[in-house]
Amino acid sequence: MENHTKLIWKQLDQTFDLQLKNPDMVHNNEIKKLNKYFKIVKETESWGRYFCKEAIDEFERWLKTMRTPLKEQAYARLSNWFLTSPKFIRKSPLGIAALEFWKM
């Protein structure tokens, strides 16, 4: 079984932005995996559509500075791909990639 650090989040007051509570516990291997899965989300195309540019920018910013809050707009758009009702969207290459990144 693979051993990795579980990311622990807290919601910031008056917003839906999330702050990572244990950034010091995230090891280089986890950061590499996060970047690997994020790259897949960023580059995967489904029906001529890609992941939202604003959300990509926010995740890229956050992956470089994990001590800062992750804006709600980014993770909400990510979850739209794997929480949506239509199965064909959830099971699309982008929906699967978004879920894998989320599970990290």
VMD Tcl script that builds the backbone (N, CA, C; Angstrom):
set m [mol new atoms 312]
animate dup $m
set s [atomselect $m all]
$s set {name element resname resid chain x y z} {
  {N N MET 1 A 0.842 -1.200 0.000}
  {CA C MET 1 A 0.000 0.000 0.000}
  {C C MET 1 A 0.879 1.253 0.000}
  {N N GLU 2 A 0.497 2.199 -0.812}
  {CA C GLU 2 A 1.249 3.433 -0.939}
  {C C GLU 2 A 0.985 4.329 0.265}
  {N N ASN 3 A 2.049 4.922 0.803}
  {CA C ASN 3 A 1.929 5.795 1.955}
  {C C ASN 3 A 2.043 7.247 1.492}
  {N N HIS 4 A 1.036 8.044 1.766}
  {CA C HIS 4 A 1.140 9.469 1.469}
  {C C HIS 4 A 0.382 10.262 2.512}
  {N N THR 5 A 0.744 11.520 2.615}
  {CA C THR 5 A 0.150 12.416 3.583}
  {C C THR 5 A -1.243 12.836 3.130}
  {N N LYS 6 A -2.185 12.757 4.032}
  {CA C LYS 6 A -3.543 13.230 3.727}
  {C C LYS 6 A -3.559 14.742 3.906}
  {N N LEU 7 A -4.081 15.424 2.904}
  {CA C LEU 7 A -4.207 16.869 3.000}
  {C C LEU 7 A -5.366 17.196 3.940}
  {N N ILE 8 A -5.129 18.095 4.881}
  {CA C ILE 8 A -6.148 18.493 5.850}
  {C C ILE 8 A -6.467 19.968 5.609}
  {N N TRP 9 A -7.754 20.237 5.390}
  {CA C TRP 9 A -8.200 21.574 5.016}
  {C C TRP 9 A -9.068 22.204 6.087}
  {N N LYS 10 A -9.093 23.525 6.094}
  {CA C LYS 10 A -10.074 24.267 6.892}
  {C C LYS 10 A -10.676 25.340 5.994}
  {N N GLN 11 A -11.944 25.597 6.206}
  {CA C GLN 11 A -12.636 26.641 5.460}
  {C C GLN 11 A -12.360 27.978 6.134}
  {N N LEU 12 A -12.034 28.976 5.353}
  {CA C LEU 12 A -11.765 30.296 5.907}
  {C C LEU 12 A -13.070 31.004 6.239}
  {N N ASP 13 A -13.031 31.830 7.272}
  {CA C ASP 13 A -14.215 32.575 7.699}
  {C C ASP 13 A -14.758 33.440 6.573}
  {N N GLN 14 A -16.068 33.464 6.462}
  {CA C GLN 14 A -16.793 34.320 5.527}
  {C C GLN 14 A -16.541 34.001 4.054}
  {N N THR 15 A -15.864 32.888 3.739}
  {CA C THR 15 A -15.622 32.506 2.349}
  {C C THR 15 A -15.737 30.990 2.226}
  {N N PHE 16 A -15.641 30.516 1.018}
  {CA C PHE 16 A -15.541 29.083 0.782}
  {C C PHE 16 A -14.128 28.701 0.363}
  {N N ASP 17 A -13.189 29.656 0.473}
  {CA C ASP 17 A -11.793 29.349 0.191}
  {C C ASP 17 A -11.284 28.371 1.243}
  {N N LEU 18 A -10.338 27.540 0.841}
  {CA C LEU 18 A -9.787 26.529 1.744}
  {C C LEU 18 A -8.321 26.797 2.034}
  {N N GLN 19 A -7.937 26.592 3.280}
  {CA C GLN 19 A -6.548 26.739 3.711}
  {C C GLN 19 A -6.032 25.363 4.108}
  {N N LEU 20 A -4.899 24.984 3.579}
  {CA C LEU 20 A -4.284 23.712 3.944}
  {C C LEU 20 A -3.728 23.838 5.356}
  {N N LYS 21 A -4.173 22.952 6.248}
  {CA C LYS 21 A -3.750 23.012 7.642}
  {C C LYS 21 A -2.388 22.366 7.876}
  {N N ASN 22 A -1.979 21.476 6.979}
  {CA C ASN 22 A -0.724 20.756 7.208}
  {C C ASN 22 A 0.255 20.883 6.033}
  {N N PRO 23 A 0.556 22.105 5.588}
  {CA C PRO 23 A 1.455 22.232 4.438}
  {C C PRO 23 A 2.853 21.680 4.712}
  {N N ASP 24 A 3.294 21.718 5.957}
  {CA C ASP 24 A 4.618 21.196 6.292}
  {C C ASP 24 A 4.688 19.679 6.184}
  {N N MET 25 A 3.538 19.024 6.217}
  {CA C MET 25 A 3.501 17.566 6.153}
  {C C MET 25 A 3.466 17.047 4.711}
  {N N VAL 26 A 3.259 17.951 3.770}
  {CA C VAL 26 A 3.205 17.549 2.374}
  {C C VAL 26 A 4.643 17.402 1.884}
  {N N HIS 27 A 4.992 16.186 1.552}
  {CA C HIS 27 A 6.356 15.886 1.140}
  {C C HIS 27 A 6.518 16.061 -0.363}
  {N N ASN 28 A 7.737 16.089 -0.782}
  {CA C ASN 28 A 8.072 16.277 -2.189}
  {C C ASN 28 A 7.358 15.278 -3.096}
  {N N ASN 29 A 7.240 14.025 -2.652}
  {CA C ASN 29 A 6.557 13.017 -3.467}
  {C C ASN 29 A 5.102 13.370 -3.685}
  {N N GLU 30 A 4.422 13.870 -2.634}
  {CA C GLU 30 A 3.028 14.260 -2.787}
  {C C GLU 30 A 2.890 15.451 -3.721}
  {N N ILE 31 A 3.812 16.402 -3.624}
  {CA C ILE 31 A 3.770 17.567 -4.503}
  {C C ILE 31 A 3.967 17.128 -5.948}
  {N N LYS 32 A 4.890 16.196 -6.170}
  {CA C LYS 32 A 5.106 15.678 -7.530}
  {C C LYS 32 A 3.843 14.997 -8.054}
  {N N LYS 33 A 3.177 14.221 -7.205}
  {CA C LYS 33 A 1.944 13.547 -7.631}
  {C C LYS 33 A 0.835 14.551 -7.915}
  {N N LEU 34 A 0.702 15.558 -7.044}
  {CA C LEU 34 A -0.301 16.598 -7.285}
  {C C LEU 34 A -0.048 17.277 -8.626}
  {N N ASN 35 A 1.199 17.613 -8.882}
  {CA C ASN 35 A 1.544 18.264 -10.148}
  {C C ASN 35 A 1.281 17.347 -11.337}
  {N N LYS 36 A 1.583 16.059 -11.169}
  {CA C LYS 36 A 1.342 15.086 -12.245}
  {C C LYS 36 A -0.147 15.006 -12.573}
  {N N TYR 37 A -0.984 14.837 -11.552}
  {CA C TYR 37 A -2.426 14.745 -11.792}
  {C C TYR 37 A -2.986 16.062 -12.307}
  {N N PHE 38 A -2.476 17.181 -11.801}
  {CA C PHE 38 A -2.951 18.469 -12.274}
  {C C PHE 38 A -2.602 18.669 -13.746}
  {N N LYS 39 A -1.419 18.235 -14.142}
  {CA C LYS 39 A -1.017 18.344 -15.550}
  {C C LYS 39 A -1.997 17.584 -16.441}
  {N N ILE 40 A -2.431 16.419 -15.976}
  {CA C ILE 40 A -3.408 15.642 -16.740}
  {C C ILE 40 A -4.720 16.416 -16.856}
  {N N VAL 41 A -5.189 16.998 -15.747}
  {CA C VAL 41 A -6.423 17.802 -15.779}
  {C C VAL 41 A -6.254 18.965 -16.751}
  {N N LYS 42 A -5.136 19.627 -16.661}
  {CA C LYS 42 A -4.886 20.822 -17.468}
  {C C LYS 42 A -4.826 20.504 -18.965}
  {N N GLU 43 A -4.308 19.335 -19.313}
  {CA C GLU 43 A -4.090 19.019 -20.721}
  {C C GLU 43 A -5.164 18.134 -21.348}
  {N N THR 44 A -6.062 17.584 -20.540}
  {CA C THR 44 A -7.073 16.670 -21.065}
  {C C THR 44 A -8.195 17.434 -21.740}
  {N N GLU 45 A -8.604 16.939 -22.881}
  {CA C GLU 45 A -9.664 17.551 -23.662}
  {C C GLU 45 A -10.849 16.590 -23.710}
  {N N SER 46 A -12.030 17.125 -23.563}
  {CA C SER 46 A -13.259 16.350 -23.727}
  {C C SER 46 A -14.207 17.154 -24.593}
  {N N TRP 47 A -14.539 16.603 -25.770}
  {CA C TRP 47 A -15.457 17.238 -26.725}
  {C C TRP 47 A -14.997 18.641 -27.117}
  {N N GLY 48 A -13.712 18.831 -27.265}
  {CA C GLY 48 A -13.198 20.143 -27.644}
  {C C GLY 48 A -13.161 21.141 -26.506}
  {N N ARG 49 A -13.406 20.675 -25.275}
  {CA C ARG 49 A -13.398 21.561 -24.102}
  {C C ARG 49 A -12.253 21.181 -23.180}
  {N N TYR 50 A -11.720 22.183 -22.532}
  {CA C TYR 50 A -10.643 21.997 -21.571}
  {C C TYR 50 A -11.075 22.559 -20.233}
  {N N PHE 51 A -10.275 22.276 -19.221}
  {CA C PHE 51 A -10.538 22.806 -17.893}
  {C C PHE 51 A -10.425 24.327 -17.924}
  {N N CYS 52 A -11.186 24.990 -17.102}
  {CA C CYS 52 A -11.284 26.454 -17.037}
  {C C CYS 52 A -9.915 27.120 -16.805}
  {N N LYS 53 A -9.581 28.090 -17.658}
  {CA C LYS 53 A -8.288 28.785 -17.579}
  {C C LYS 53 A -8.097 29.482 -16.238}
  {N N GLU 54 A -9.117 30.136 -15.706}
  {CA C GLU 54 A -8.992 30.833 -14.419}
  {C C GLU 54 A -8.705 29.837 -13.292}
  {N N ALA 55 A -9.346 28.686 -13.352}
  {CA C ALA 55 A -9.103 27.668 -12.327}
  {C C ALA 55 A -7.699 27.080 -12.483}
  {N N ILE 56 A -7.242 26.901 -13.709}
  {CA C ILE 56 A -5.876 26.425 -13.936}
  {C C ILE 56 A -4.880 27.395 -13.318}
  {N N ASP 57 A -5.067 28.683 -13.571}
  {CA C ASP 57 A -4.170 29.697 -13.010}
  {C C ASP 57 A -4.153 29.642 -11.477}
  {N N GLU 58 A -5.339 29.471 -10.885}
  {CA C GLU 58 A -5.425 29.419 -9.421}
  {C C GLU 58 A -4.731 28.174 -8.863}
  {N N PHE 59 A -4.951 27.004 -9.475}
  {CA C PHE 59 A -4.269 25.802 -9.001}
  {C C PHE 59 A -2.757 25.913 -9.187}
  {N N GLU 60 A -2.312 26.481 -10.286}
  {CA C GLU 60 A -0.867 26.656 -10.495}
  {C C GLU 60 A -0.278 27.564 -9.421}
  {N N ARG 61 A -0.986 28.647 -9.121}
  {CA C ARG 61 A -0.529 29.557 -8.063}
  {C C ARG 61 A -0.462 28.831 -6.730}
  {N N TRP 62 A -1.526 28.112 -6.410}
  {CA C TRP 62 A -1.589 27.431 -5.125}
  {C C TRP 62 A -0.531 26.315 -5.013}
  {N N LEU 63 A -0.300 25.575 -6.064}
  {CA C LEU 63 A 0.697 24.497 -6.023}
  {C C LEU 63 A 2.102 25.038 -5.764}
  {N N LYS 64 A 2.342 26.292 -6.117}
  {CA C LYS 64 A 3.646 26.916 -5.848}
  {C C LYS 64 A 3.707 27.492 -4.439}
  {N N THR 65 A 2.547 27.837 -3.876}
  {CA C THR 65 A 2.488 28.490 -2.559}
  {C C THR 65 A 1.386 27.842 -1.723}
  {N N MET 66 A 1.614 26.623 -1.286}
  {CA C MET 66 A 0.575 25.848 -0.593}
  {C C MET 66 A 0.183 26.406 0.765}
  {N N ARG 67 A 0.898 27.378 1.257}
  {CA C ARG 67 A 0.538 28.000 2.536}
  {C C ARG 67 A -0.566 29.053 2.363}
  {N N THR 68 A -0.879 29.390 1.131}
  {CA C THR 68 A -1.917 30.379 0.858}
  {C C THR 68 A -3.239 29.661 0.611}
  {N N PRO 69 A -4.351 30.359 0.772}
  {CA C PRO 69 A -5.653 29.724 0.533}
  {C C PRO 69 A -5.851 29.347 -0.929}
  {N N LEU 70 A -6.588 28.270 -1.125}
  {CA C LEU 70 A -7.027 27.851 -2.454}
  {C C LEU 70 A -8.418 28.433 -2.654}
  {N N LYS 71 A -8.573 29.200 -3.707}
  {CA C LYS 71 A -9.843 29.884 -3.970}
  {C C LYS 71 A -10.934 28.893 -4.365}
  {N N GLU 72 A -12.110 29.147 -3.849}
  {CA C GLU 72 A -13.280 28.294 -4.066}
  {C C GLU 72 A -13.592 28.106 -5.545}
  {N N GLN 73 A -13.383 29.131 -6.354}
  {CA C GLN 73 A -13.707 29.028 -7.770}
  {C C GLN 73 A -12.935 27.897 -8.445}
  {N N ALA 74 A -11.719 27.632 -8.004}
  {CA C ALA 74 A -10.896 26.599 -8.636}
  {C C ALA 74 A -11.391 25.206 -8.283}
  {N N TYR 75 A -11.544 24.918 -6.995}
  {CA C TYR 75 A -11.939 23.552 -6.647}
  {C C TYR 75 A -13.403 23.277 -6.989}
  {N N ALA 76 A -14.250 24.317 -7.020}
  {CA C ALA 76 A -15.644 24.107 -7.427}
  {C C ALA 76 A -15.711 23.717 -8.903}
  {N N ARG 77 A -14.924 24.355 -9.711}
  {CA C ARG 77 A -14.913 24.016 -11.141}
  {C C ARG 77 A -14.330 22.626 -11.364}
  {N N LEU 78 A -13.370 22.263 -10.547}
  {CA C LEU 78 A -12.811 20.915 -10.647}
  {C C LEU 78 A -13.896 19.889 -10.336}
  {N N SER 79 A -14.611 20.091 -9.241}
  {CA C SER 79 A -15.630 19.120 -8.834}
  {C C SER 79 A -16.807 19.070 -9.803}
  {N N ASN 80 A -17.049 20.141 -10.553}
  {CA C ASN 80 A -18.130 20.116 -11.543}
  {C C ASN 80 A -17.960 18.972 -12.531}
  {N N TRP 81 A -16.738 18.580 -12.804}
  {CA C TRP 81 A -16.486 17.539 -13.799}
  {C C TRP 81 A -16.776 16.140 -13.284}
  {N N PHE 82 A -16.689 15.918 -11.973}
  {CA C PHE 82 A -16.937 14.558 -11.479}
  {C C PHE 82 A -18.135 14.447 -10.545}
  {N N LEU 83 A -18.795 15.543 -10.230}
  {CA C LEU 83 A -19.997 15.489 -9.394}
  {C C LEU 83 A -21.276 15.746 -10.187}
  {N N THR 84 A -21.145 16.059 -11.443}
  {CA C THR 84 A -22.305 16.362 -12.264}
  {C C THR 84 A -23.179 15.121 -12.479}
  {N N SER 85 A -24.451 15.345 -12.699}
  {CA C SER 85 A -25.379 14.229 -12.918}
  {C C SER 85 A -25.108 13.441 -14.194}
  {N N PRO 86 A -24.883 14.118 -15.337}
  {CA C PRO 86 A -24.684 13.334 -16.565}
  {C C PRO 86 A -23.443 12.431 -16.499}
  {N N LYS 87 A -23.693 11.155 -16.600}
  {CA C LYS 87 A -22.612 10.176 -16.492}
  {C C LYS 87 A -21.564 10.361 -17.582}
  {N N PHE 88 A -21.989 10.754 -18.787}
  {CA C PHE 88 A -21.033 10.901 -19.879}
  {C C PHE 88 A -20.000 11.997 -19.586}
  {N N ILE 89 A -20.348 12.978 -18.750}
  {CA C ILE 89 A -19.380 14.011 -18.351}
  {C C ILE 89 A -18.482 13.470 -17.241}
  {N N ARG 90 A -19.086 12.825 -16.239}
  {CA C ARG 90 A -18.304 12.246 -15.136}
  {C C ARG 90 A -17.291 11.232 -15.639}
  {N N LYS 91 A -17.684 10.449 -16.632}
  {CA C LYS 91 A -16.830 9.372 -17.141}
  {C C LYS 91 A -15.954 9.811 -18.315}
  {N N SER 92 A -15.984 11.096 -18.634}
  {CA C SER 92 A -15.129 11.599 -19.712}
  {C C SER 92 A -13.679 11.603 -19.227}
  {N N PRO 93 A -12.708 11.664 -20.138}
  {CA C PRO 93 A -11.302 11.726 -19.714}
  {C C PRO 93 A -11.038 12.881 -18.746}
  {N N LEU 94 A -11.654 14.032 -18.984}
  {CA C LEU 94 A -11.450 15.169 -18.086}
  {C C LEU 94 A -12.135 14.940 -16.743}
  {N N GLY 95 A -13.318 14.357 -16.738}
  {CA C GLY 95 A -14.005 14.048 -15.478}
  {C C GLY 95 A -13.206 13.082 -14.623}
  {N N ILE 96 A -12.643 12.066 -15.242}
  {CA C ILE 96 A -11.825 11.081 -14.516}
  {C C ILE 96 A -10.542 11.727 -13.999}
  {N N ALA 97 A -9.890 12.542 -14.826}
  {CA C ALA 97 A -8.670 13.225 -14.406}
  {C C ALA 97 A -8.950 14.170 -13.238}
  {N N ALA 98 A -10.074 14.893 -13.298}
  {CA C ALA 98 A -10.440 15.816 -12.217}
  {C C ALA 98 A -10.664 15.045 -10.909}
  {N N LEU 99 A -11.317 13.901 -10.988}
  {CA C LEU 99 A -11.547 13.099 -9.794}
  {C C LEU 99 A -10.234 12.602 -9.199}
  {N N GLU 100 A -9.340 12.141 -10.027}
  {CA C GLU 100 A -8.046 11.641 -9.533}
  {C C GLU 100 A -7.256 12.749 -8.857}
  {N N PHE 101 A -7.275 13.938 -9.437}
  {CA C PHE 101 A -6.585 15.081 -8.821}
  {C C PHE 101 A -7.240 15.433 -7.492}
  {N N TRP 102 A -8.570 15.433 -7.456}
  {CA C TRP 102 A -9.318 15.740 -6.231}
  {C C TRP 102 A -8.973 14.751 -5.117}
  {N N LYS 103 A -8.839 13.489 -5.449}
  {CA C LYS 103 A -8.587 12.445 -4.435}
  {C C LYS 103 A -7.201 12.550 -3.830}
  {N N MET 104 A -6.310 13.261 -4.487}
  {CA C MET 104 A -4.966 13.413 -3.931}
  {C C MET 104 A -5.043 14.146 -2.621}
}
mol reanalyze $m
mol bondsrecalc $m
mol representation Tube
mol addrep $m
